[in-house]
Each structure stands twice: as structure tokens, then as C-alpha cells.
Amino acid sequence: MSETSSLASSSPASSASTLPSSLPPSPELNALSLDVSEDDKAESLRLKAEANKAFTNHDFPTAAKLYSEALDKNPKEPTLWCNRAYTRMKLEEYGYALADATQAIQLDPKYSKAYYRRATCHMQVLKYSSAVADFKKVLALEPKNEAVKAQLVSTQKLIRKIEFEKAIEMEGEKIPVERCYEIIAEGGCDVDKNYTGPQLEFENGKYRITYEFVKAMIQWFKDGKTLPRRYVWEIVLGAYEHFAASESMVNVELEAGVTCDVIGDVHGQFYDMLHLFSLTGEPSEKHYLLMNGDLVDRGSWSIEVILTAFAFKWLYPNYMFINRGNHETKDMNRAYGFEGEAKHKHGEQTYKPLRLLALVPLSTLVSATKPPSQGKPGTILSPQGRKRYFVVHGGLFSKDEVTLDDIRKIDRIGRQPGQEGLMSKLKMIQLLWTDPQDAPGRGPSKRGVGIGFGPDVTRNWCSFNGVTGIIRSHEVRQDGYQIEHNGLCTTVFSAPNYVDQGGNKGAFIRIDSAGDQKYYQFEAQPHPPLKPMAYVQGGLGSMFM
């Protein structure tokens, strides 16, 4: 584990997924009418070969850069656009990837792979009807492509399923937590008498969690075993009581001698999370943990991750804090594996209470209580002259002068900030989806969802609210973290070797009672032979890898 001072004035040397070559508008688009010399074609092929090698080695940022350089030499070559689209998909830049795939199609309307890439992008941003249209284009060009036929059928079934679920919800299906309590009262969810695993204590007609149970549960998970449904419900309901009582922005004050570790995306990588907890230490009276969203999806141990986090929340409600990420929503869980995993391991009736992820607070304000012990001139402090950090999964807003009180009062309970009805839940969707950009002002999102916000937007918002800096997650960073926007915005990502191919480190940030920060990095750990997104329903998992 390595430690880096928070006074570092620049981001880590290894760049992350956001590259200058990935910023719109793409300069190559303006050059399509130019003649391409034979020398430029040859140089383009050389750069393409280097980019292919970088891609094969899972060095996706370098591959994107090299494909961009190849396009500078020969913007008329559709395979370069298609390859860069695929690379941008690996970097989760789906908005940019859609533009690249579309450009490849414009250059070659019979380029089936470009239609397939674009269909995959549409799937990633949950635009299933658009994906169906492109799958049909592929089949018109390759009528014997059985794999695409299967994906088309699966996507059409998924659309029908979503429409059916909407109809059920409109008919007034009971709130999952209410139904859980009813089933428990009716005796319909008792623990099997043959169960021999970790035991929750039972007192005065209620289950009670203990530290011994949590430790035994973690070992039980490491042994590849699952909890009985009743225990899963009790853990979820135990955490639910605390989440439901919380505002959308939670205040955490660090008294003298107390530290708080901010953890970024974990994404179902259970064995990496356990290693991470061995470095941070468990939550306690003197040491808080704050998980900054995206605990689930993609990794194939999301159940184990969320139950461990919720168990600690139930056990230590004042020391364990969890923010919501853009993947703590049912539409993302359907597409990226958590729904399928929950149903596989515990059944349909258990997945529904797990949708209480929608109750998790949106953000946390971590405030020092001691005067700053160090800091550079111009550090933004609270009205009380203390450092404080706004911790949120995504980032800032499409308009200025959003206050901390505005965020605190967001009505999040029961709301799903997915792709549907974005504008009606604008502040919530932007908190979970936006990304920092190098350019000033605001711009289109490379993801195709949300916006990008520049360093001036960050400084203005921090100054307006008396916030020392923003800590956010939501994006892979090759070094596990990156300090951006002149030190006012830090990205932390805690899923090393993301989906078994990112090659990135994980990191976490420790904040003390004076508001000083230290950065820690860690490497990926071995895990059982189960691929990421193993439980994606409809056979679509291979598309996302």
C-alpha cells in the first residue's frame, strides 16, 4: 500500500480514461473532404497496429490515443472509427463511441461491425429500441449471423419484460419492504432448520446483528456459500431503517482523533473489497468508512458486497456511510448483472427488497472540526473556517448556485434516476452521472448521459457553498485516483483491474479531523474463476465485456 500527500499539485502521471483525444468535437470530422496521401495512409496503418497492440494489452487509454492519431492521418478509413468506438466503449465513453460508430457507417453503409458496435453502445445506455434497429441492420447484411439473431431476440424479450414490469407498477404493486414485513409476520420466511451457517441473535422477537455474525458471514461468503433468505431480508431491512431516516445529503463531522476513508466504485469485486477493508480497517468509533456508490453490477459478487456493506451499516450506523451511485438503480441492475445475480442466489422475492438501494442517500458532507493544519493560499473553507468536502458519486449540475440545502432536500425516496424521465429528477441524475472535464464551462457528456463540468464550474460552486473540494468516483482512473480542477475535484475509484481487464489500481482517500487528505493505492487480488457479469440475463453479458 502506498501513501501520497494531499498537497500534490498535479494528478498522477498515468492518465485515466478521459483523454484529450477523446474530447468532442472530433477534429477528424472536419478533415474528411481532404485527400489522403500514400505516406499518410502508411503512417495510419502503423499507428493502427500500435493501437491494436495496446488494446490487446488492455491499455485502453493508449489505444484510444493511437487510434486518434491514426485518424488524424487517414480520417477516411472506417475501421479506425469502428476500432476507436470499441475502445471508447471499454473506457465507458458511450456517447463518443456512438459518434465514432456512426461515422464509420457514414463512410461505409455496409460495414456490419460498425452497426454492431453502435447497437452495443445503445444497449450500454439502455436505449434498447435503438439497439434492435441496429441488430436488424447487421442481420440484413449478415443473415446467417446466429449470435446477432440471438441478441436481437434477447433484446426484444427484454423490452417486453420492461413494459410488463411498468404495467405491474402502475397497477400499484406493494412497496417491497411492506411486503417483506407481511411475509415475515405470516411465517413465510423462516430460517431453514437445516441451516448451519452464521447465526443472527434473536431477542424479544427480533433479530439482532453482532460483529461476530458479520465476520462469520464474510468467511461464509469466501467459502462460496449463501445466506438464507430471511437473513438477507433482515440485513437489508436493518440498513433500510437508517437510510430511510437520512436526508439526501448526510452530514459527517470528524471530531478530534477521528478519520474517514472515502471508497470509490467497488462494482461487485468482493475479494478486492475485502483486501481494501484490510487496508482501511473496519468502521469504528474512531474510524469511519464512506462508500461512494456503485457497490453493485459488473462484478459477479455484488450480493456479497452489498450484504457486507449493509451489515456494517446495520451494526455501526454512525460509523458506516454509503452514498448512492448511478448503478444503484433498477434499470442499471437489470442491464449490468445485479438483478440476475440476486435472483440466481436468492430468488425473485429477495431481489425486490434489494431494490431498496434507491433509498441510499445521494451525498455526504464530510467536515473537519479542527482548524486546518496545513493548506495552500486560497483554500476554500466553511463559514466556520474549517475544511469540508462534498462527497458524491458523479458531480455537479447544469446550472449554478445549487446550494447544499437544495441537495439536502432532494426527494429521493422511491425514485429511480435512470434513463427514463431524466428532466423530472434533474438534480438527482446529475449528482450521480456527471463528470469533470478539462475545458471550462459545461459540455456534452462522453457517456451520452449527463454533462461534463469544467474547473471554473467547480471553483464557482465550491466558493459559493464554502466547500474545500469535491470528492467523486464514477470513472476508472489508472492510478486509482486523480486530482483535477486545480485540486478542487478528486476522483477515487476502488475496483482494481476493473472487470478483470482494466489494468488499473484501486485507491481510497483518508480524511482526518483537520481536513487533511492522504491517498492510498492497492492492487487487484485473485478471485474464484467466475467472469464479470456472469449473471446478466438474456445472454447479453458477452456484449458488455
Secondary structure, 3 states (H helix, E strand, C coil): CEEEECCCCCCCCCCCCCCHHHCCCCHHHHHCCCCCCHHHHHHHHHHHHHHHHHHHCCCHHHHHHHHHHHHHHCCCCHHHHHHHHHHHHHCCCHHHHHHHHHHHHHHCCCCHHHHHHHHHHHHHCCCHHHHHHHHHHHHHHCCCCHHHHHHHHHHHHHHHHHHHHHHHHHCCCCCHHHHHHHHHHCCCCCCCCCCCCCCCEEECCEEECCHHHHHHHHHHHHCCCCCCHHHHHHHHHHHHHHHHCCCCEEEEEECCCCEEEEECECCCCHHHHHHHHHHHCCCECCEEEEEECCCCCCCCCHHHHHHHHHHHHHHCCCCEEEECCCCCCHHHHHHHCHHHHHHHHHCHHHHHHHHHHHHCCCEEEEEECCCCCCCCCCCCCCCCCCCEEEEECCCCCCCCCCCHHHHHCCCCCCCCCCCCCHHHHHHHHHHHHCEECCCCCEEECCCCCCEEECHHHHHHHHHHHCCCEEEECCCCCCCCEEEEHHHCEEEEECCCCHHHCCCCCEEEEEECCCCCEEEEEECCCCCCCCCCCCCCHHHCHHHHC
